[in-house]
Amino acid sequence: MAATASAQKKLVQYVVVRSDLIHNMAWPLGAVITQACHATTAAIHLYYSDPDTQDYLADLDNMHKVVLEAKDQESLSKLASTLSEKGVAHKLWMEQPENIPTCLALKPYPKETVQPFLRKFKLFK
């Protein structure tokens, strides 16, 4: 039943990754993917009790994530501020020990709830 509720709501977990880490700072692709994994795991953990998160996890074989790119630290930080101001639950992942923001992940949301905040970001390439 939860899987049906999840499908009806079109739950999506959005992830926004800094593309400059690869293109300008020469980070290995695997290191950047790891940042996204950390952020999504942290967001699921932080919002584990949320009903949408529970519905999302109830249908593991049909989870939907969308990975978008932020061009740099400034655009990622600006998005994090906007999401915080609007009450959108997310986790801004800070790479340690450098203490730099590398990506952020939202908790699972109905697509139409959060898509307006993410429209200017393109799919990660």
Order of alpha helices (4+ residues) and beta strands (2+ residues): alpha-beta-alpha-alpha-alpha-beta-alpha-beta-beta-beta-alpha-beta
